[in-house]
C-alpha cells in the first residue's frame, strides 16, 4: 500500500500578517494573524506552531518561550520569547524587536 504524500503550504501564504515587536525591554512578541478562519483553523489543527518548532526555528532554548497562545476571536497565534539582552543594550541587535519574524515565513504547514 502506498502512503499518501502530504502537500504543504508555507505559513507566509496562509497568514495575512506575520510580525514581531517589543513586549517590554526583555521580551519580543510574535503575531501570526489570518484573514480566513479556515486558514487559521488549518494551521492550529496542524500543531506545527509549538514550542519545539519555535525553539528550532529561532535557535533558542524552549525555556525562553514565555507564552504561546491561540486566540480564536482574532484568528491569531501569538508567542513571546525572552531576549538574551534587554532592548537597546550594548550588543543587542534589534532594539524594536521588529526584524525577528522572518524564520516563520517558510514554515511548512500540511494541507
N, CA, C and O of each residue as an XYZ file, in Angstrom:
444
protein
N       0.846     -1.185      0.000
C       0.000      0.000      0.000
C       0.892      1.249      0.000
O       1.832      1.344      0.789
N       0.602      2.177     -0.862
C       1.372      3.411     -0.954
C       0.848      4.435      0.044
O      -0.360      4.617      0.191
N       1.763      5.091      0.717
C       1.381      6.156      1.652
C       0.983      7.397      0.864
O       1.585      7.717     -0.160
N      -0.024      8.079      1.348
C      -0.459      9.320      0.717
C       0.583     10.399      0.970
O       0.981     10.633      2.112
N       1.020     11.051     -0.092
C       2.019     12.102      0.041
C       1.340     13.404      0.482
O       0.390     13.870     -0.147
N       1.845     13.970      1.564
C       1.278     15.218      2.075
C       1.689     16.395      1.210
O       2.788     16.426      0.657
N       0.799     17.350      1.104
C       1.108     18.611      0.444
C       1.257     19.658      1.536
O       0.649     19.562      2.602
N       2.076     20.656      1.249
C       2.366     21.701      2.222
C       2.182     23.079      1.609
O       2.340     23.271      0.404
N       1.844     24.033      2.469
C       1.857     25.449      2.102
C       2.742     26.151      3.113
O       2.823     25.755      4.276
N       3.397     27.192      2.655
C       4.205     27.991      3.571
C       3.291     28.884      4.404
O       2.250     29.348      3.937
N       3.700     29.111      5.638
C       2.909     29.947      6.538
C       2.662     31.325      5.934
O       1.577     31.885      6.092
N       3.650     31.870      5.249
C       3.512     33.201      4.651
C       2.388     33.239      3.613
O       1.819     34.301      3.361
N       2.066     32.100      3.014
C       0.990     32.044      2.022
C      -0.386     31.885      2.660
O      -1.400     32.051      1.982
N      -0.438     31.573      3.929
C      -1.704     31.386      4.633
C      -2.065     32.562      5.534
O      -3.243     32.877      5.705
N      -1.063     33.207      6.106
C      -1.303     34.283      7.081
C      -1.375     35.643      6.401
O      -0.687     35.903      5.414
N      -2.215     36.491      6.946
C      -2.319     37.879      6.473
C      -1.168     38.708      7.021
O      -0.610     39.550      6.317
N      -0.813     38.465      8.283
C       0.223     39.241      8.954
C       1.120     38.311      9.762
O       0.643     37.464     10.517
N       2.421     38.485      9.589
C       3.413     37.826     10.436
C       4.363     38.935     10.876
O       5.024     39.560     10.047
N       4.428     39.178     12.196
C       5.248     40.302     12.662
C       5.833     40.000     14.037
O       5.401     39.089     14.743
N       6.822     40.796     14.381
C       7.404     40.746     15.725
C       7.560     42.169     16.233
O       7.675     43.113     15.452
N       7.562     42.312     17.559
C       7.699     43.644     18.156
C       8.043     43.508     19.629
O       7.890     42.440     20.222
N       8.507     44.599     20.207
C       8.818     44.628     21.631
C       7.573     44.329     22.455
O       6.456     44.705     22.101
N       7.807     43.646     23.558
C       6.764     43.445     24.563
C       7.399     43.793     25.916
O       7.360     43.009     26.865
N       7.974     44.978     25.968
C       8.745     45.403     27.120
C      10.221     45.267     26.812
O      10.576     44.770     25.743
N      11.083     45.687     27.699
C      12.515     45.691     27.410
C      13.150     44.303     27.322
O      14.224     44.152     26.740
N      12.500     43.296     27.892
C      13.106     41.971     27.953
C      12.410     40.913     27.102
O      12.805     39.747     27.121
N      11.369     41.309     26.349
C      10.578     40.340     25.598
C      10.338     40.798     24.163
O      10.292     41.994     23.876
N      10.185     39.822     23.267
C       9.744     40.076     21.894
C       8.517     39.210     21.667
O       8.532     38.017     21.969
N       7.461     39.800     21.141
C       6.248     39.046     20.873
C       6.059     38.909     19.360
O       6.426     39.797     18.591
N       5.492     37.799     18.961
C       5.263     37.480     17.556
C       3.775     37.275     17.351
O       3.113     36.608     18.146
N       3.248     37.860     16.264
C       1.834     37.725     15.922
C       1.721     37.080     14.554
O       2.381     37.495     13.601
N       0.876     36.062     14.465
C       0.537     35.439     13.187
C      -0.977     35.561     13.081
O      -1.716     34.922     13.830
N      -1.431     36.388     12.141
C      -2.852     36.712     12.031
C      -3.346     36.250     10.664
O      -2.687     36.452      9.644
N      -4.517     35.626     10.669
C      -5.081     35.059      9.442
C      -6.332     35.817      9.023
O      -7.153     36.190      9.862
N      -6.471     36.042      7.735
C      -7.654     36.692      7.174
C      -8.832     35.713      7.214
O      -9.941     36.079      7.603
N      -8.580     34.477      6.811
C      -9.626     33.464      6.716
C      -9.625     32.557      7.943
O      -8.576     32.051      8.340
N     -10.785     32.352      8.539
C     -10.924     31.444      9.678
C     -10.441     30.041      9.304
O      -9.840     29.348     10.125
N     -10.706     29.628      8.065
C     -10.307     28.292      7.610
C      -8.782     28.120      7.637
O      -8.280     27.066      8.028
N      -8.056     29.153      7.224
C      -6.594     29.077      7.244
C      -6.073     29.014      8.677
O      -5.158     28.248      8.981
N      -6.657     29.816      9.546
C      -6.285     29.799     10.956
C      -6.512     28.409     11.555
O      -5.638     27.860     12.226
N      -7.693     27.853     11.305
C      -8.017     26.536     11.850
C      -7.093     25.456     11.288
O      -6.701     24.540     12.011
N      -6.746     25.556     10.018
C      -5.828     24.596      9.393
C      -4.476     24.606     10.107
O      -3.939     23.554     10.455
N      -3.938     25.799     10.319
C      -2.637     25.926     10.979
C      -2.734     25.468     12.431
O      -1.853     24.761     12.922
N      -3.785     25.863     13.106
C      -3.977     25.484     14.503
C      -4.076     23.963     14.636
O      -3.407     23.372     15.484
N      -4.893     23.338     13.818
C      -5.069     21.878     13.866
C      -3.782     21.126     13.530
O      -3.550     20.028     14.036
N      -2.947     21.720     12.674
C      -1.713     21.037     12.269
C      -0.769     20.821     13.448
O       0.009     19.866     13.463
N      -0.843     21.714     14.436
C       0.037     21.612     15.594
C       1.490     21.955     15.296
O       2.364     21.741     16.136
N       1.752     22.487     14.106
C       3.125     22.798     13.696
C       3.719     23.932     14.529
O       4.910     23.920     14.839
N       2.896     24.899     14.888
C       3.412     26.009     15.691
C       3.332     25.604     17.159
O       2.282     25.679     17.797
N       4.477     25.175     17.664
C       4.582     24.723     19.046
C       5.952     25.144     19.582
O       6.787     25.643     18.827
N       6.180     24.948     20.852
C       7.434     25.408     21.463
C       8.658     24.745     20.848
O       9.695     25.389     20.684
N       8.549     23.477     20.511
C       9.692     22.776     19.917
C      10.048     23.386     18.562
O      11.215     23.669     18.293
N       9.048     23.586     17.716
C       9.280     24.171     16.395
C       9.843     25.582     16.516
O      10.792     25.935     15.817
N       9.265     26.385     17.395
C       9.731     27.759     17.582
C      11.189     27.769     18.045
O      11.999     28.548     17.541
N      11.518     26.905     19.003
C      12.891     26.884     19.503
C      13.871     26.482     18.402
O      14.985     27.002     18.347
N      13.468     25.565     17.530
C      14.330     25.160     16.413
C      14.457     26.276     15.374
O      15.556     26.552     14.893
N      13.336     26.918     15.026
C      13.361     27.994     14.026
C      14.253     29.153     14.449
O      14.985     29.714     13.633
N      14.188     29.507     15.721
C      14.909     30.675     16.212
C      16.209     30.316     16.936
O      16.902     31.182     17.469
N      16.518     29.028     16.941
C      17.752     28.545     17.568
C      17.871     29.040     19.014
O      18.890     29.595     19.425
N      16.794     28.817     19.764
C      16.756     29.214     21.169
C      16.308     28.028     22.012
O      15.727     27.075     21.492
N      16.573     28.086     23.289
C      16.100     27.076     24.218
C      14.599     27.283     24.440
O      14.130     28.419     24.510
N      13.855     26.191     24.548
C      12.404     26.291     24.767
C      12.053     27.106     26.010
O      10.982     27.710     26.071
N      12.934     27.128     26.987
C      12.653     27.865     28.225
C      12.535     29.370     27.983
O      11.977     30.079     28.819
N      13.047     29.871     26.857
C      12.936     31.304     26.541
C      11.566     31.659     25.975
O      11.251     32.843     25.848
N      10.755     30.683     25.635
C       9.402     30.943     25.123
C       8.488     31.088     26.331
O       8.185     30.112     27.018
N       8.057     32.309     26.578
C       7.284     32.583     27.795
C       5.792     32.363     27.615
O       5.094     32.046     28.578
N       5.292     32.526     26.396
C       3.864     32.371     26.114
C       3.678     31.826     24.705
O       4.473     32.105     23.808
N       2.615     31.043     24.522
C       2.179     30.584     23.207
C       0.668     30.473     23.289
O       0.136     29.640     24.022
N      -0.031     31.332     22.520
C      -1.480     31.443     22.641
C      -2.144     31.356     21.275
O      -1.706     31.992     20.316
N      -3.203     30.562     21.199
C      -4.085     30.553     20.028
C      -5.307     31.375     20.423
O      -6.012     31.025     21.371
N      -5.560     32.466     19.700
C      -6.632     33.381     20.075
C      -7.724     33.351     18.999
O      -7.667     34.084     18.012
N      -8.708     32.492     19.216
C      -9.750     32.237     18.222
C     -10.522     33.479     17.761
O     -10.769     33.613     16.563
N     -10.917     34.400     18.667
C     -11.700     35.547     18.198
C     -10.981     36.406     17.145
O     -11.636     37.081     16.349
N      -9.649     36.385     17.136
C      -8.897     37.205     16.181
C      -8.233     36.368     15.087
O      -7.470     36.903     14.282
N      -8.511     35.065     15.049
C      -7.840     34.178     14.084
C      -6.330     34.388     14.160
O      -5.678     34.616     13.141
N      -5.781     34.311     15.359
C      -4.370     34.663     15.555
C      -3.659     33.685     16.489
O      -4.251     33.110     17.403
N      -2.387     33.527     16.222
C      -1.496     32.776     17.099
C      -0.407     33.754     17.525
O       0.147     34.492     16.710
N      -0.117     33.740     18.820
C       0.856     34.690     19.359
C       1.811     33.935     20.266
O       1.400     33.052     21.020
N       3.087     34.286     20.190
C       4.039     33.735     21.153
C       5.037     34.815     21.520
O       5.247     35.773     20.776
N       5.644     34.642     22.676
C       6.583     35.620     23.204
C       7.854     34.906     23.632
O       7.817     33.829     24.228
N       8.986     35.536     23.309
C      10.274     34.980     23.734
C      11.027     36.018     24.572
O      10.912     37.226     24.364
N      11.785     35.504     25.508
C      12.640     36.366     26.332
C      13.910     36.684     25.551
O      14.515     35.805     24.938
N      14.298     37.944     25.582
C      15.536     38.373     24.925
C      16.742     37.892     25.727
O      16.655     37.677     26.936
N      17.872     37.728     25.030
C      19.130     37.439     25.727
C      19.633     38.696     26.428
O      20.167     38.634     27.535
N      19.453     39.846     25.760
C      19.872     41.142     26.291
C      18.690     42.102     26.250
O      17.873     42.018     25.333
N      18.575     43.006     27.208
C      17.483     43.988     27.166
C      17.537     44.860     25.905
O      18.612     45.142     25.376
N      16.385     45.270     25.448
C      16.275     46.136     24.276
C      17.139     47.382     24.439
O      17.071     48.067     25.460
N      17.954     47.669     23.421
C      18.776     48.862     23.419
C      20.092     48.747     24.159
O      20.872     49.699     24.181
N      20.350     47.612     24.759
C      21.613     47.471     25.490
C      22.765     47.208     24.523
O      22.533     46.750     23.404
N      24.006     47.490     24.934
C      25.156     47.244     24.061
C      25.199     45.783     23.589
O      25.075     44.854     24.387
N      25.376     45.608     22.287
C      25.444     44.269     21.706
C      24.107     43.710     21.272
O      24.063     42.687     20.589
N      23.026     44.349     21.646
C      21.687     43.905     21.250
C      21.441     44.424     19.838
O      21.697     45.595     19.558
N      20.948     43.569     18.945
C      20.931     43.918     17.517
C      19.602     44.405     16.956
O      19.571     44.861     15.813
N      18.510     44.333     17.697
C      17.206     44.753     17.171
C      16.413     45.432     18.278
O      15.583     44.803     18.935
N      16.670     46.706     18.477
C      16.081     47.468     19.580
C      14.563     47.355     19.640
O      13.998     47.252     20.729
N      13.898     47.373     18.496
C      12.437     47.354     18.468
C      11.863     45.943     18.343
O      10.647     45.766     18.424
N      12.717     44.940     18.147
C      12.237     43.569     18.016
C      11.444     43.327     16.757
O      10.757     42.313     16.635
N      11.534     44.254     15.813
C      10.667     44.206     14.630
C      11.262     43.463     13.438
O      10.656     43.429     12.367
N      12.427     42.874     13.609
C      13.068     42.180     12.480
C      13.318     40.705     12.785
O      14.223     40.099     12.212
N      12.534     40.135     13.668
C      12.794     38.767     14.129
C      11.877     37.713     13.513
O      12.110     36.521     13.716
N      10.864     38.099     12.783
C       9.814     37.191     12.331
C      10.130     36.360     11.086
O       9.423     35.392     10.808
N      11.159     36.708     10.340
C      11.432     36.084      9.039
C      11.495     34.554      9.061
O      11.008     33.941      8.111
N      12.057     33.898     10.074
C      12.090     32.432     10.043
C      10.706     31.775      9.962
O      10.593     30.619      9.553
N       9.669     32.497     10.346
C       8.314     31.939     10.285
C       7.787     31.821      8.852
O       6.948     30.963      8.577
N       8.258     32.658      7.951
C       7.719     32.703      6.586
C       7.718     31.348      5.896
O       6.714     30.966      5.294
N       8.808     30.626      5.971
C       8.936     29.376      5.234
C       8.496     28.149      6.002
O       8.693     27.027      5.535
N       7.904     28.336      7.171
C       7.398     27.210      7.947
C       6.335     26.473      7.132
O       5.369     27.080      6.668
N       6.517     25.175      6.963
C       5.608     24.388      6.124
C       4.453     23.829      6.950
O       4.650     23.228      8.006
N       3.242     24.045      6.435
C       2.023     23.592      7.081
C       1.391     22.521      6.182
O       1.160     22.776      5.000
N       1.107     21.330      6.721
C       0.452     20.317      5.888
C      -0.987     20.716      5.562
O      -1.738     21.160      6.430
N      -1.348     20.548      4.302
C      -2.717     20.897      3.860
C      -3.429     19.680      3.290
O      -4.582     19.780      2.871
